[in-house]
Amino acid sequence: MDELKSIMEKFADSGWELIAAPARAWLEGRGSREALASAIRQADRECGSCGCELDPLYKKALELI
C-alpha cells in the first residue's frame, strides 16, 4: 500500500489533471478505484512511452489497485 500511495502522490503532483485529479481524490479517500484505473489507463495510452518518470508507474499502479 505504501508503494501505491507513493505513486499516487507522484501522479497528484504531476500537474497533469488527467491523472492528478483522480490521484488526489484517491489520496483523500473520495475517489473510486474504477475512475482512478480508467484515468491511469488513458494516461498510459496517451503518454506511456514518452520516456518520462511516470511511464513505468502507470502499469505498476494498475497492478497495485
Secondary structure by P-SEA (a helix, b strand, c coil): caaaaaaaaaaaaccccccaaaaaaaaaccccaaaaaaaaaaaaaacccccccaaaaaaaaaacc
